Amino acid sequence: MTPSRASLSLILLAALALAACGGAPQRESFDLGGPGDVARALARPLRGTLAVAEPQAVQPIDSDRIVVRTGPNEVANLAEAQWVDRLPRLVQARLIAGFDIGRRAGSVVRAGMIADHVLSTEIRRFEIDVTTSEAVVEIAARMLDSRGAPVGQGRVFSSRAPAPHSTGAAATQALDEALTATVGQIVRWAAAQV
C-alpha cells in the first residue's frame, strides 16, 4: 500500500518541524553602545560637511559574527552571540555619533550625500584575542576631498581593552570599550584634517 500525497505532505511537515526544533541554537544579538565620551572636545570644530563612508572589511569581519582570535593565524566565531547587523554598518553609526557629539560646527552625514570631505575607513581587526585576553580594534582611516582625492596622510588607529571572558556579553562589552577609544582617536585626527 502506497501512502497518499496528503500523507507524504504531513510526514514532510512533521520532519521539518522536528528539524527546526533540533537545529542550531539561537544566538543572542548584541549592539554597540552609544558614543559615550569619545569626542566631547574636538581639537577644532569641523568646517563644512563631512561624509562618513561605511568601513571596508574582509570576512569574517564583514558580517554579523563576533570574531575570536585563537592563534596567530586562526580565527573562529562566538557560537552563542552575534551583532544585530553587519559590523561595518555598526561602526559607521558609531563614527557618525562620535562626530555629532563633539562638533561645534559643520555637519556629519552618511556617504552618498553631498559633502566637502569623506572619511574612508577600513576595519582591520575587531576581535577578542584569547591568547592575550584582550579585545582588539584596529581601523585604518584616510580623508578624501569631494572628488575622492586623498587629503594628507592616512593613519591606522588601534585600541585594546581587557577581555578576560569570551562570552557574548563580556566580549561585546570589551570590544565596545576598545572601539570607543579608537573612535575618539579617529574623530580628533579627522577634525584636524578638514
N, C-alpha and C positions, 0 to 999 in steps of 0.2 A: 504494500500500500504506500503510495507516494503522498507526501504532505502537500496540502493545498498552498496556493500563493499567499493567502492570508496567514496561514500558519507559519510560513517561512518569514513573512514580514514581522510577525510577532516575535519569533526567535531572534531575528536580526536586531530588532529594537531592544530586546532584553539583553543581548550581548553587548550592544553599545552602551546601555545604561550601566552594566556591570563594569565595562572598561573605563567609563567616566569616573566611577566610584574608586576604582583601583588605580587611577592614573597618577601622574606626578603630583607631589604635594603642592599646595598653594604657596606661592611666595608672598611674603609681606612686602608692601611697597613703601619706599621712603622718598622724601623730597629733600632738597637742600634748603636750609633755613634762610631767614631774611638776611639783609646785608650787614646787620649789626653796626659796628663802628668802623667799617673798612675805610671810609673816606670822609670822616667828619670835617677834616681841614685839608683841602687841596693846597698844593704849593702855590698855585694861582688859579683863578677861575677859568673855566672853559670859554673859548671865544668861538662864536659861530655854532654850527650844528655838527655833532659827532654821531656817526652811524656805527653801531656795534654789530659786526658780522657774526653769524653763527660759527663757532670754532670748528676747525677741521680736526679730524681724529681718525685713527685707523681702528679696525677691530682688534681686540674686543672692547675698546673704549667707546667706539661709536655705536652704542647700544644702550639698552636699559639694564644691563647686567652690572653687578658690582665686582670689580676685578680684585683678585688676591694674588700677589706675587709669592710663589712658594720656593723659588730658587732663582739663580742668576738669569736663566733663560726659560723659566717655567712660570706660567700663569694659569689660574683657574678662576671660577666664578663662585660667589657665595650661593649655595644651593637654595637657601631659605629666604633670600632677600633680593630685591631689585629696585631700580629707580622708578619713579612714577612716569618718566618719559625718557627719551634718548638723552644721555648725559650732555652732549653738546648744547642742546636746547636749554637745559637747566643752567649750565654755566653761562650761556649768553644772557639769560634773565638775571643771574647774579651780577654779571658785569654791568648791565644797564642799571640795576638797582644801586650798585656801588657808585656809579657816576651821579645818579639822581640825588643820592643822599648827601653828597659832598659838594655839589656845584653851587656856585653863586650866580652864574650867568651862563648863557648858551643853552642848548638843548641836546638831549640824547635820544636817538631813535634806533630802531632796528634797521639793518642793512636793507637796501631796496628803496629807501626813501631818499629824497634829495638832501645831501649833506656836504659840508665843507671838507670833512675828513672822515676816513673809515678806519676803525680799529679792526685789524685782522689778527686772529689768534689761532694757535694750534695746540691742542691738548696732547702733551707727550707722555705724561704719566698721571694717572688718577687711580690710585690703588692702595690697598693695605699690603704692606710688605711684612709677611710673618717672620722673615728671617731677622728683622730688626725691631719688630713690634711697633711699627710706625705707619701712619697714613702719609702718603707722598703725593703731592700735587706739583706738576711741572707744566707750565704753559709758556709757549713762545709767542711774542707779540711784535707786531710792526704797525706803524701808522702809514696810511696811504692818503694821498690828496684826492680831490673829487674825480680826477681822471684815472686813478688807480696806480699812480706813480709813488714809490716809496718816499717817505719824509723822514730823513735822518736814519739812524741805525736801529734795527730791531734788537730786542733783548729777550732773554729767557729768564723767567721768574719761577721760583720754587719755594715751597714751604713743607715742613714736616710737623706732624703732631703725634703725641704718644697714642698708640693703639694696642693696649695690652690684650684686648679681646677682639676676635674677628667674627662676632655675631652681628646680625643685621643692625640693631640699634646702636651698638657700640662702634661698629665700623663706620656707619654713616655719620655719626657724630664726630668722630676723629677726622674723617675726610672733609666734613663741613668746616671744622676748625682750620685745617690746612688751607682750604680754598679761601676762607675769609682773609687770611694773611696774604695769600697770593693776589687776590683781587685788590686789596689795599695797595700793594706794590704796583700793580698794573695801572690803577687809577691815578696814583701820584705821578708815575712816569709819563702816562699818556697826556695828562694835563699840561706837563711841561713841554710836550712836543707840538701842541697846537696853539 
